[in-house]
Amino acid sequence: MEAQIKVCMVAMANNDRSIQVSTDQKRNALRPPTFRGAKSAREIDNFLWGLETYFKAIGIEKDAEKASNATFSL
């Protein structure tokens, strides 16, 4: 996120609309915590929210890809 802020600040300082920003979100995204088998509804909801946020950050949109990647956190 800091890198994105710096890029935005440089773009605003240059006032150049032709600047193309390319960031590697997959490398900068934090992995969600692994699920430890808690039976609390709040913990399960927080885990699922973390997964959804992670998938959005790295650009995974297909449900099949989400399901296969979610198994790494279980």
PLY file of the C-alpha trace (Angstrom):
ply
format ascii 1.0
element vertex 74
property float x
property float y
property float z
element edge 73
property int vertex1
property int vertex2
end_header
0.00 0.00 0.00
2.90 2.33 0.74
4.23 1.76 -2.78
0.84 2.66 -4.25
0.70 5.84 -2.18
4.18 6.84 -3.36
3.21 6.23 -7.00
0.09 8.36 -6.56
2.08 11.14 -4.92
4.61 11.15 -7.78
1.82 11.16 -10.36
0.12 14.08 -8.64
3.41 15.99 -8.37
4.13 15.48 -12.05
0.50 16.18 -13.00
1.03 13.83 -15.93
-2.04 11.84 -16.90
-0.08 9.54 -19.21
1.65 7.73 -16.32
0.73 4.06 -16.25
1.05 2.39 -12.87
1.90 -1.29 -12.68
1.93 -2.82 -9.23
2.41 -6.43 -8.29
-0.46 -6.90 -5.85
0.18 -10.61 -5.49
3.56 -9.93 -3.97
2.33 -7.18 -1.65
-0.87 -8.84 -0.40
-0.75 -10.40 3.04
-1.87 -13.97 3.45
-4.90 -14.46 5.70
-4.33 -16.36 8.93
-4.86 -20.09 8.83
-8.09 -21.49 10.23
-7.45 -23.28 13.50
-10.76 -25.10 13.79
-12.54 -22.64 16.07
-16.27 -23.22 16.43
-17.04 -19.57 17.12
-19.26 -17.95 14.50
-17.29 -14.70 14.83
-13.95 -16.45 14.19
-15.35 -18.29 11.17
-16.82 -15.07 9.79
-13.52 -13.24 10.31
-11.64 -16.05 8.58
-13.97 -16.01 5.57
-13.82 -12.21 5.37
-10.02 -12.39 5.43
-10.02 -14.91 2.59
-12.40 -12.81 0.51
-10.29 -9.71 1.09
-7.15 -11.60 0.13
-8.72 -12.93 -3.07
-9.87 -9.45 -4.02
-6.38 -8.05 -3.38
-4.65 -10.57 -5.62
-7.34 -10.51 -8.31
-8.95 -13.93 -7.97
-12.56 -13.73 -9.10
-13.54 -17.27 -10.13
-15.12 -19.43 -7.44
-13.16 -22.51 -8.53
-9.87 -20.66 -8.04
-11.04 -19.32 -4.67
-11.94 -22.83 -3.49
-8.62 -24.33 -4.54
-6.65 -21.48 -2.92
-8.72 -21.52 0.27
-7.55 -25.05 1.04
-4.05 -23.70 1.74
-5.41 -21.74 4.70
-7.27 -24.65 6.27
0 1
1 2
2 3
3 4
4 5
5 6
6 7
7 8
8 9
9 10
10 11
11 12
12 13
13 14
14 15
15 16
16 17
17 18
18 19
19 20
20 21
21 22
22 23
23 24
24 25
25 26
26 27
27 28
28 29
29 30
30 31
31 32
32 33
33 34
34 35
35 36
36 37
37 38
38 39
39 40
40 41
41 42
42 43
43 44
44 45
45 46
46 47
47 48
48 49
49 50
50 51
51 52
52 53
53 54
54 55
55 56
56 57
57 58
58 59
59 60
60 61
61 62
62 63
63 64
64 65
65 66
66 67
67 68
68 69
69 70
70 71
71 72
72 73
